[in-house]
């Protein structure tokens, strides 16, 4: 489960420090914020894979940041675990209704927190227990950062791997080039949209192997961009 980035949002340094140490031992990369303004900037600039979000924060509640994330099409699928001392059922329901994926009440054991983070990442990214996502004989292994077709390793670059991982974990939805840039390259990386077309061509070529051809799963959606689909080909 290494190389995933966790955004820790809590105004208490001691809690952030405890969470960071536990997560880094489990091979996560951590970034931190002490209020919702800092947190939102990190969401946009560094695009974490998951957020640990405290309920009570200076300058606005964690619930306010959660609403902002879930209202934005670019970030609404970002998984969020609420950290709260509030155990009343109404508070828990309120957080889940706004869009929290899970919650942990303080105090909690670091091992429980790590287990919940890993479980939520697997669900949100469509990964199996072993970190794999599969379509027929096309297998993407997140742990080893390799792709297999009919058990044969496919040669592809890291950008093509990241692009394929995003597609395979977000199938059947069309994305514009701008959305793909934000999701795969990051909102703080400034490259031209036609860069996406170059990497799409490289990805399709990599998916054409002697064992099988899966290049047609990366479909061009006229007037929009691209999608990953197993339901037939799109209009050219």
N, C-alpha and C positions, 0 to 999 in steps of 0.2 A: 504493500500500500504506500510505497515511498513516492516521493516527488509530487505529492499533492500539497497544495497550499491551504492552510487554515487561517482565517481571519478571526482573531480573538478581540472581542469588543467588550471591555469592562473598565470602569473608572478606578478600580482598586489595583494598584501595581502588584500587590502580593498575590492576588488571584490570577492576574495575567501571567506572572512569573511562574506560578505553580503549573498552570495549564501549558505554558510554553515548554517547560522542562519535560513534562510528561509526553507531550506530543512529539518533541524532538527525539526523545528516546525511542519512540515508535516510528521514527524516520519521516515525520511530516515536516514540511517547511512552515514556519509561522510568521505572520505579520500581526501587528497590534494597533489598536486604537482605543482611546479613552473616552471618546464622545462620538455622537452620531455624525458630526461634520467630518471628522477624520476618517471615520469608518466608510462613509459614502465615497470619499476621495479614493480610498484604497480599493473599494469595489470597482470603481471605474478604471483606475490606473493599473491595478495589478490582477484583477479578475481572479479572486480566490476560488477554490473548488468547493469550499464549505465555510459557513460562518458560525461561530459560537457567540451568541448575542445576549448580553445581560439585559434584564428587564429595566432596571432603574439606572439611568445615565444622566449626567449633567447636560443641560441644553436641550433636553427632549428625551423621551423614553425610547427604549429599544423597540417597542411596538410601533413607534412613529417611523423608525428606520425600516422595520419589516414591511410596513405598508408601502413605503417608497420603493423598495426592492420589488415587491410583488405587483406593483402597478406598472413597472417598466418592462416592456417586451424583451429587452436585451438581457435582463437579469432575473426575471420572475421564476426561472427554473433553478436558480441558485439555492441549494439546500441550506436551511437555517435551523440550528438547534438553540432554543431559548434557555438561558441560565437564569433561574429565578428562585428567590426565597419565598415567593408567593405560592402557597400550596392550596389556596382556596380553589374549588372546582371552577368557579366563574372565571378566575384569572387564567387558568389553564385553557379553558374553552375559548376564551377571547383570543389568546395567542394562536391557537390552532385554527380558529376561524379566519384570522387575518392571513394565515399562510405558513405559520411555523410547521416544520416537518417533524419536529420532536421537541421535547423539553426535558431538562434535568433540574431538579430542585436542590438547592444548596442546604447543607453541605453534601458533597458527593465524593465517591471514590474515583481517583484518576483512571483506574482500570475500567470502570463502568463507562466513563466518558469516552475513552479510546474505543471501546467496543461499539458504542453507539455511533461514533463518527465513522468508523469503518463500515458498519452496516448501512448507514444512510448513504455513504458514497457508493457502495455497491448498488443500492436500489436506484439512486439518481442517475447513475451512469450505465445502468443496464448490465452490470457485470455479474458474472457468476461468482461463487465463493472463491474460486481460484484466480479471480481477476481477469477472466476472459469474457469476450462477447463474440457470438458466433452466428453466422448465417450460412447454412448448409456446410460446405467444407472450407469456407472462408472464416478464419479464426484470428482475432486480434487479442494478443496477450499483453495486458497492461503491465504486468510484473516484469517481464523481460523486454518490453518495448519491441516486440517482433510480431510480424504478421505471417500466417501460414495459409497456404492453399493446398488441399490434399496432403497435409502434414509436411509440405515442403516450404522452407523459409522463402518469403518474398522480399526481394531487394527494393527498399524504398527509403527515402530520406526522412529526417525527423519531422519536417513540415507536412509531408504527405501522410506520415503516421498520425500526427495530431489531427489532420483534416479527416482522415478515415475514421479515427476514434470518435470525433464529434458526429460525423454522419451516422455511424453505426449505433451510437447511443441516442440519436435524435432522428429516427427514421420517419419517412412518410410526411415530412413537412418541408415546404419550399423555403429556402433562405436566399436573401439577396446577397450580392457580393459584399456589400457593406456590413451586413450582419455576420457573414463568415469571417471577415477581417476582425471584427470585434471579438467573436467567439474563439477563434483559433489563434490569431496573431496578438490580440489584446487591444483594448481601446487606446492605449498610450503609444502604440506603434503606428507610425504614419507611412503607409505605403499605398501605391495606386491600386484601384480596384481591379485593374487588369492583371495584377499579380495573382489574383485568385484563379483566373483562367489558365495561367501558366502551370500552376500547381495542380489544378484539376486535370489537365492533359497528362502531366507526369503521373498522377495517381491512377488514372485510367490505364496508362501504358503498363504500370507496375502490376495492375490487376489482370493483365492478359498474360497468362502463363501456359506452358505446354500441358499442364495438368487440367486447367479449367480457366474460363474467361468470365470474370465478374465485373468487367468494366462497365457493362450496361446498367449496373446498380446505381451508378452515379449519373443521374439524369439531368439533362438541361431543361429548365422550365422557361419557356419563351416569355420574355417581358419581365421576368423576375430574377432568376438566378439558377440555383441547383437544388436537388434533393437526392436523398438516398432512399431507394424504394425497391421492394421485391415484387411489386404489383404490376409489372409490365413497364414498357418504355414510355417516355414522355414525348411530346412534340419536339422536333428538332429545331 
